[in-house]
Each structure stands twice: as C-alpha cells, then as structure tokens.
Amino acid sequence: MSAFFAMDGYAAFVWPAYALTFAGIAGLVILAIKRRKDAESRLKRLEAEEAGL
C-alpha cells in the first residue's frame, strides 16, 4: 500500500496534481451553485416587476 502512495518516487508530482484538480473542480461547482442562486433571485425580481406593470 505504501508503494501505491509513493508512486515510484513521483508522489511529489502526482498528489499535488490531484489536489489542484480537485480544488479546481470544487471551485467550479461552488461557482455554478452561486450563479444559479443569483439567476433565480434575478428571475424572481424580474417576474415581480413584470407582474406589477
């Protein structure tokens, strides 16, 4: 098992690459969730303005 984590001496390159990839994907998911919430609130505001006309 320790040989797997050592990656034949390449662990210093492999694990940070996995970490950066995970961080990037997590950031994109968080950004997508935030933008969806913003779009939903904007839609509600626009619908309310239209109903008031």
C-alpha positions as CSV (number, residue, x, y, z in Angstrom):
1,M,0.0,0.0,0.0
2,S,2.8,2.4,0.8
3,A,4.3,1.7,-2.7
4,F,1.0,3.0,-4.2
5,F,1.1,6.2,-2.2
6,A,4.8,6.7,-3.1
7,M,4.0,6.4,-6.8
8,D,7.5,5.1,-7.6
9,G,9.1,8.3,-6.5
10,Y,6.6,10.5,-8.4
11,A,4.3,11.2,-5.4
12,A,5.6,14.8,-5.1
13,F,4.2,15.5,-8.5
14,V,1.1,13.2,-8.6
15,W,-0.6,14.1,-5.4
16,P,-0.4,17.9,-5.8
17,A,-1.8,17.4,-9.3
18,Y,-4.7,15.5,-7.9
19,A,-5.2,18.2,-5.2
20,L,-5.2,21.0,-7.7
21,T,-7.6,19.2,-9.9
22,F,-10.0,18.5,-7.1
23,A,-9.7,22.2,-5.9
24,G,-10.5,23.4,-9.4
25,I,-13.5,21.2,-9.8
26,A,-14.8,22.1,-6.4
27,G,-14.4,25.8,-7.2
28,L,-16.3,25.4,-10.4
29,V,-19.2,23.6,-8.6
30,I,-19.3,26.3,-5.9
31,L,-19.3,29.0,-8.6
32,A,-22.1,27.3,-10.6
33,I,-24.2,27.0,-7.4
34,K,-23.7,30.7,-6.6
35,R,-24.5,31.8,-10.2
36,R,-27.7,29.6,-10.2
37,K,-28.9,31.2,-6.9
38,D,-28.1,34.7,-8.4
39,A,-30.0,33.9,-11.6
40,E,-33.0,32.6,-9.6
41,S,-33.2,35.7,-7.5
42,R,-32.9,37.9,-10.6
43,L,-35.7,35.9,-12.3
44,K,-37.9,36.4,-9.2
45,R,-37.2,40.1,-9.2
46,L,-38.0,40.5,-12.9
47,E,-41.2,38.4,-12.6
48,A,-42.3,40.7,-9.7
49,E,-41.6,43.8,-11.7
50,E,-43.5,42.4,-14.7
51,A,-46.5,41.5,-12.6
52,G,-46.6,45.0,-11.2
53,L,-46.9,46.5,-14.6
